Amino acid sequence: MGRSQETFSKKEKEKKKAKKRQEKMAKREERKANPNKSSFDDMIAYVDEFGNPTDTPPDESKKEDIKAEDIDIGIPKKEHEEVDPIRKGKVDFFNHDKGFGFIRENDTNEKYFVHVSSTTEEINENDKVSFEIEKGPRGLNAVRVNKI
């Protein structure tokens, strides 16, 4: 005699599928019996003047008219401030053999690269210097470096 092609796991899967079908049919029948259970009005959410969601509509007396041309989209332009381009700092590191070093600014403690071609006179480590900043290929560089 041949063995049955149905195994225990196949039977269990069939039972689960039949149970899901039954539940789905029951839910469908329930929705047909109670069509007004959830209406569109129950799903609407409003936003109050503070930006919080609420289920009550906003008060019409507090409503303000805003003109479209009054709305600014984007970043507001900064007013141009006069900034002194000459900065002061201290030579943190300088290699005379390779001809470059770094200057640490006094105010912000940021380091800037300096090349020997950007100096007006010879500088050494721990010298106090004044300099200007320019954008270089790898970041900001100190240029027009003078000893103080």
DRENPA-3360 file (N, C-alpha, C; in nm, 2 decimals, always signed):
BEGIN
1 = MGRSQETF = +0.08/-0.12/+0.00/+0.00/+0.00/+0.00/+0.09/+0.13/+0.00 ~ +0.04/+0.23/-0.08/+0.11/+0.35/-0.08/+0.08/+0.44/+0.04 ~ +0.17/+0.53/+0.07/+0.15/+0.62/+0.18/+0.06/+0.74/+0.14 ~ -0.01/+0.80/+0.22/-0.09/+0.92/+0.19/+0.01/+1.03/+0.16 ~ -0.03/+1.11/+0.07/+0.05/+1.23/+0.03/+0.04/+1.35/+0.12 ~ -0.06/+1.34/+0.21/-0.08/+1.45/+0.31/+0.00/+1.42/+0.43 ~ +0.08/+1.52/+0.47/+0.16/+1.50/+0.60/+0.09/+1.59/+0.70 ~ +0.14/+1.58/+0.82/+0.09/+1.65/+0.94/+0.10/+1.80/+0.91;
9 = SKKEKEKK = +0.21/+1.85/+0.87/+0.24/+1.99/+0.85/+0.14/+2.04/+0.74 ~ +0.12/+1.96/+0.63/+0.03/+2.01/+0.53/-0.11/+2.02/+0.58 ~ -0.15/+1.93/+0.66/-0.29/+1.94/+0.72/-0.30/+2.07/+0.81 ~ -0.19/+2.10/+0.89/-0.20/+2.21/+0.97/-0.20/+2.34/+0.89 ~ -0.13/+2.35/+0.78/-0.13/+2.47/+0.70/-0.27/+2.49/+0.64 ~ -0.33/+2.38/+0.59/-0.46/+2.39/+0.53/-0.56/+2.43/+0.64 ~ -0.55/+2.39/+0.76/-0.64/+2.43/+0.87/-0.62/+2.58/+0.89 ~ -0.50/+2.63/+0.90/-0.47/+2.77/+0.92/-0.53/+2.86/+0.81;
17 = KAKKRQEK = -0.51/+2.81/+0.68/-0.57/+2.89/+0.57/-0.72/+2.89/+0.58 ~ -0.78/+2.78/+0.61/-0.93/+2.78/+0.62/-0.98/+2.87/+0.73 ~ -0.90/+2.87/+0.84/-0.94/+2.96/+0.96/-0.93/+3.11/+0.92 ~ -0.82/+3.15/+0.84/-0.80/+3.28/+0.80/-0.92/+3.32/+0.70 ~ -0.95/+3.23/+0.61/-1.06/+3.26/+0.52/-1.19/+3.29/+0.60 ~ -1.22/+3.20/+0.70/-1.34/+3.22/+0.78/-1.34/+3.35/+0.85 ~ -1.22/+3.39/+0.91/-1.21/+3.52/+0.98/-1.23/+3.64/+0.88 ~ -1.18/+3.63/+0.77/-1.19/+3.73/+0.67/-1.34/+3.75/+0.62;
25 = MAKREERK = -1.40/+3.64/+0.60/-1.55/+3.64/+0.57/-1.63/+3.70/+0.68 ~ -1.60/+3.67/+0.80/-1.67/+3.72/+0.92/-1.65/+3.88/+0.92 ~ -1.53/+3.92/+0.90/-1.51/+4.07/+0.90/-1.58/+4.14/+0.79 ~ -1.58/+4.08/+0.67/-1.65/+4.14/+0.56/-1.80/+4.15/+0.59 ~ -1.86/+4.04/+0.65/-2.00/+4.04/+0.68/-2.03/+4.15/+0.79 ~ -1.94/+4.16/+0.88/-1.96/+4.26/+0.99/-1.95/+4.41/+0.93 ~ -1.86/+4.43/+0.83/-1.86/+4.56/+0.77/-1.98/+4.59/+0.69 ~ -2.04/+4.49/+0.62/-2.16/+4.51/+0.55/-2.28/+4.54/+0.64;
33 = ANPNKSSF = -2.28/+4.47/+0.76/-2.39/+4.49/+0.85/-2.38/+4.63/+0.92 ~ -2.26/+4.68/+0.95/-2.24/+4.81/+1.01/-2.16/+4.91/+0.92 ~ -2.22/+4.96/+0.82/-2.14/+5.04/+0.72/-2.10/+5.18/+0.78 ~ -2.17/+5.23/+0.88/-2.13/+5.37/+0.93/-2.04/+5.36/+1.05 ~ -1.97/+5.25/+1.07/-1.89/+5.24/+1.19/-1.78/+5.34/+1.19 ~ -1.71/+5.36/+1.08/-1.61/+5.47/+1.07/-1.64/+5.56/+0.95 ~ -1.66/+5.68/+0.98/-1.69/+5.78/+0.88/-1.57/+5.87/+0.85 ~ -1.58/+5.94/+0.74/-1.47/+6.03/+0.70/-1.45/+6.14/+0.81;
41 = DDMIAYVD = -1.55/+6.18/+0.87/-1.54/+6.29/+0.97/-1.46/+6.24/+1.09 ~ -1.47/+6.11/+1.12/-1.39/+6.06/+1.23/-1.24/+6.05/+1.20 ~ -1.21/+6.05/+1.07/-1.07/+6.03/+1.03/-1.00/+6.16/+1.02 ~ -1.07/+6.28/+1.01/-1.01/+6.41/+0.99/-0.94/+6.45/+1.12 ~ -0.82/+6.51/+1.10/-0.75/+6.57/+1.21/-0.72/+6.71/+1.18 ~ -0.73/+6.80/+1.27/-0.70/+6.94/+1.25/-0.57/+6.98/+1.33 ~ -0.52/+7.10/+1.29/-0.40/+7.15/+1.36/-0.43/+7.28/+1.42 ~ -0.41/+7.29/+1.55/-0.44/+7.42/+1.62/-0.33/+7.52/+1.60;
49 = EFGNPTDT = -0.35/+7.64/+1.66/-0.25/+7.75/+1.63/-0.11/+7.72/+1.68 ~ -0.10/+7.63/+1.77/+0.03/+7.59/+1.83/+0.10/+7.48/+1.75 ~ +0.03/+7.42/+1.65/+0.09/+7.31/+1.57/+0.06/+7.17/+1.62 ~ -0.03/+7.17/+1.72/-0.07/+7.04/+1.78/-0.19/+6.98/+1.71 ~ -0.19/+6.85/+1.68/-0.31/+6.79/+1.62/-0.43/+6.78/+1.72 ~ -0.55/+6.81/+1.66/-0.67/+6.80/+1.74/-0.78/+6.75/+1.66 ~ -0.89/+6.71/+1.72/-1.01/+6.66/+1.64/-1.12/+6.76/+1.63 ~ -1.10/+6.88/+1.69/-1.20/+6.99/+1.68/-1.15/+7.08/+1.57;
57 = PPDESKKE = -1.24/+7.13/+1.48/-1.20/+7.23/+1.38/-1.16/+7.36/+1.44 ~ -1.08/+7.44/+1.37/-1.03/+7.56/+1.43/-1.14/+7.67/+1.44 ~ -1.12/+7.76/+1.53/-1.21/+7.87/+1.55/-1.20/+7.97/+1.44 ~ -1.30/+8.00/+1.37/-1.30/+8.10/+1.26/-1.27/+8.24/+1.30 ~ -1.29/+8.28/+1.42/-1.27/+8.41/+1.47/-1.12/+8.44/+1.48 ~ -1.04/+8.34/+1.51/-0.90/+8.35/+1.52/-0.82/+8.34/+1.39 ~ -0.89/+8.32/+1.28/-0.83/+8.30/+1.15/-0.77/+8.44/+1.10 ~ -0.64/+8.43/+1.05/-0.58/+8.55/+0.99/-0.56/+8.53/+0.84;
65 = DIKAEDID = -0.57/+8.63/+0.77/-0.54/+8.63/+0.62/-0.40/+8.67/+0.60 ~ -0.33/+8.58/+0.53/-0.19/+8.60/+0.50/-0.17/+8.61/+0.35 ~ -0.10/+8.71/+0.30/-0.08/+8.72/+0.16/+0.04/+8.63/+0.12 ~ +0.03/+8.58/+0.00/+0.13/+8.49/-0.05/+0.26/+8.56/-0.07 ~ +0.26/+8.69/-0.11/+0.39/+8.76/-0.13/+0.46/+8.79/+0.00 ~ +0.39/+8.78/+0.12/+0.45/+8.81/+0.25/+0.53/+8.69/+0.30 ~ +0.51/+8.57/+0.24/+0.58/+8.45/+0.28/+0.72/+8.45/+0.22 ~ +0.83/+8.44/+0.30/+0.96/+8.43/+0.25/+1.01/+8.28/+0.26;
73 = IGIPKKEH = +1.04/+8.23/+0.14/+1.09/+8.09/+0.14/+1.24/+8.10/+0.12 ~ +1.32/+8.04/+0.21/+1.46/+8.03/+0.19/+1.53/+8.09/+0.31 ~ +1.66/+8.10/+0.30/+1.74/+8.15/+0.41/+1.75/+8.30/+0.40 ~ +1.72/+8.37/+0.51/+1.73/+8.52/+0.50/+1.88/+8.56/+0.48 ~ +1.89/+8.67/+0.40/+2.03/+8.72/+0.37/+2.08/+8.79/+0.49 ~ +2.21/+8.76/+0.52/+2.28/+8.83/+0.63/+2.32/+8.97/+0.59 ~ +2.31/+9.05/+0.69/+2.36/+9.19/+0.66/+2.51/+9.18/+0.66 ~ +2.58/+9.24/+0.57/+2.72/+9.24/+0.56/+2.79/+9.31/+0.68;
81 = EEVDPIRK = +2.86/+9.23/+0.75/+2.93/+9.29/+0.87/+3.08/+9.31/+0.83 ~ +3.13/+9.42/+0.87/+3.27/+9.45/+0.85/+3.36/+9.37/+0.94 ~ +3.43/+9.28/+0.89/+3.52/+9.19/+0.97/+3.66/+9.22/+0.93 ~ +3.74/+9.24/+1.03/+3.88/+9.27/+1.01/+3.95/+9.15/+0.95 ~ +4.00/+9.16/+0.82/+4.06/+9.04/+0.76/+4.19/+9.00/+0.82 ~ +4.26/+9.08/+0.89/+4.39/+9.05/+0.95/+4.36/+8.98/+1.09 ~ +4.41/+8.86/+1.10/+4.39/+8.78/+1.22/+4.53/+8.77/+1.29 ~ +4.52/+8.74/+1.42/+4.65/+8.72/+1.50/+4.65/+8.58/+1.55;
89 = GKVDFFNH = +4.77/+8.53/+1.56/+4.79/+8.39/+1.61/+4.93/+8.36/+1.64 ~ +4.96/+8.23/+1.66/+5.09/+8.19/+1.71/+5.13/+8.07/+1.62 ~ +5.26/+8.06/+1.58/+5.30/+7.95/+1.49/+5.31/+7.83/+1.58 ~ +5.23/+7.73/+1.55/+5.22/+7.61/+1.63/+5.32/+7.51/+1.59 ~ +5.35/+7.50/+1.46/+5.45/+7.41/+1.41/+5.50/+7.46/+1.28 ~ +5.63/+7.45/+1.25/+5.69/+7.49/+1.12/+5.81/+7.41/+1.09 ~ +5.81/+7.35/+0.97/+5.92/+7.27/+0.93/+6.00/+7.34/+0.82 ~ +6.12/+7.39/+0.85/+6.20/+7.47/+0.76/+6.25/+7.39/+0.64;
97 = DKGFGFIR = +6.27/+7.26/+0.66/+6.32/+7.17/+0.55/+6.22/+7.16/+0.44 ~ +6.09/+7.14/+0.48/+5.98/+7.12/+0.39/+5.91/+7.25/+0.35 ~ +5.93/+7.35/+0.43/+5.87/+7.48/+0.40/+5.73/+7.50/+0.43 ~ +5.67/+7.43/+0.53/+5.53/+7.45/+0.56/+5.52/+7.44/+0.71 ~ +5.40/+7.48/+0.76/+5.37/+7.47/+0.90/+5.22/+7.50/+0.93 ~ +5.19/+7.53/+1.06/+5.05/+7.55/+1.10/+5.05/+7.67/+1.19 ~ +4.95/+7.75/+1.18/+4.93/+7.87/+1.27/+4.80/+7.85/+1.34 ~ +4.80/+7.87/+1.48/+4.68/+7.86/+1.56/+4.63/+8.00/+1.59;
105 = ENDTNEKY = +4.51/+8.02/+1.55/+4.45/+8.16/+1.57/+4.42/+8.18/+1.72 ~ +4.44/+8.30/+1.77/+4.42/+8.33/+1.91/+4.27/+8.32/+1.95 ~ +4.18/+8.38/+1.86/+4.04/+8.39/+1.90/+3.97/+8.26/+1.90 ~ +3.99/+8.18/+1.79/+3.91/+8.06/+1.77/+3.98/+7.93/+1.80 ~ +4.12/+7.94/+1.82/+4.20/+7.82/+1.84/+4.20/+7.73/+1.72 ~ +4.17/+7.78/+1.60/+4.17/+7.69/+1.48/+4.31/+7.70/+1.42 ~ +4.35/+7.59/+1.36/+4.48/+7.58/+1.29/+4.46/+7.60/+1.14 ~ +4.55/+7.68/+1.08/+4.56/+7.71/+0.94/+4.69/+7.67/+0.89;
113 = FVHVSSTT = +4.69/+7.61/+0.77/+4.81/+7.57/+0.70/+4.88/+7.70/+0.65 ~ +5.01/+7.70/+0.66/+5.09/+7.81/+0.60/+5.21/+7.75/+0.52 ~ +5.24/+7.81/+0.41/+5.35/+7.77/+0.33/+5.46/+7.88/+0.33 ~ +5.58/+7.85/+0.31/+5.69/+7.94/+0.32/+5.67/+8.05/+0.22 ~ +5.61/+8.02/+0.10/+5.59/+8.13/+0.00/+5.49/+8.23/+0.04 ~ +5.41/+8.20/+0.15/+5.31/+8.30/+0.19/+5.36/+8.39/+0.31 ~ +5.49/+8.37/+0.34/+5.54/+8.45/+0.45/+5.62/+8.57/+0.40 ~ +5.63/+8.68/+0.47/+5.71/+8.79/+0.42/+5.85/+8.79/+0.48;
121 = EEINENDK = +5.86/+8.72/+0.60/+5.99/+8.71/+0.66/+5.99/+8.57/+0.73 ~ +6.11/+8.53/+0.77/+6.13/+8.39/+0.83/+6.06/+8.38/+0.96 ~ +5.98/+8.27/+0.98/+5.91/+8.25/+1.10/+5.95/+8.12/+1.17 ~ +5.94/+8.12/+1.30/+5.98/+8.00/+1.37/+5.86/+7.96/+1.46 ~ +5.87/+7.84/+1.52/+5.77/+7.80/+1.62/+5.76/+7.89/+1.73 ~ +5.63/+7.91/+1.78/+5.60/+8.00/+1.90/+5.61/+8.15/+1.86 ~ +5.63/+8.19/+1.74/+5.63/+8.33/+1.70/+5.49/+8.38/+1.70 ~ +5.47/+8.50/+1.74/+5.34/+8.56/+1.73/+5.33/+8.63/+1.59;
129 = VSFEIEKG = +5.22/+8.60/+1.52/+5.21/+8.65/+1.38/+5.08/+8.71/+1.35 ~ +5.07/+8.79/+1.25/+4.94/+8.83/+1.19/+4.93/+8.78/+1.05 ~ +4.81/+8.74/+1.01/+4.79/+8.68/+0.88/+4.65/+8.70/+0.83 ~ +4.63/+8.66/+0.71/+4.50/+8.66/+0.64/+4.46/+8.52/+0.60 ~ +4.34/+8.50/+0.57/+4.29/+8.36/+0.53/+4.24/+8.36/+0.39 ~ +4.28/+8.26/+0.32/+4.24/+8.24/+0.18/+4.20/+8.09/+0.17 ~ +4.11/+8.06/+0.08/+4.07/+7.93/+0.05/+4.17/+7.86/-0.04 ~ +4.22/+7.75/+0.00/+4.32/+7.68/-0.08/+4.25/+7.55/-0.13;
137 = PRGLNAVR = +4.33/+7.46/-0.20/+4.27/+7.34/-0.26/+4.23/+7.24/-0.15 ~ +4.29/+7.24/-0.03/+4.25/+7.15/+0.07/+4.19/+7.22/+0.19 ~ +4.15/+7.34/+0.18/+4.09/+7.41/+0.30/+4.14/+7.55/+0.31 ~ +4.13/+7.61/+0.43/+4.17/+7.75/+0.45/+4.32/+7.75/+0.47 ~ +4.39/+7.85/+0.41/+4.54/+7.87/+0.43/+4.56/+8.01/+0.48 ~ +4.67/+8.02/+0.56/+4.71/+8.15/+0.61/+4.81/+8.21/+0.50 ~ +4.78/+8.33/+0.46/+4.86/+8.40/+0.36/+4.90/+8.54/+0.42 ~ +5.00/+8.60/+0.36/+5.05/+8.73/+0.40/+5.08/+8.73/+0.55;
145 = VNKI = +5.17/+8.64/+0.59/+5.20/+8.62/+0.73/+5.32/+8.71/+0.76 ~ +5.30/+8.79/+0.87/+5.40/+8.88/+0.92/+5.42/+8.85/+1.07 ~ +5.55/+8.87/+1.12/+5.57/+8.86/+1.26/+5.52/+8.99/+1.33 ~ +5.48/+8.97/+1.45/+5.44/+9.09/+1.53/+5.55/+9.13/+1.63;
% end
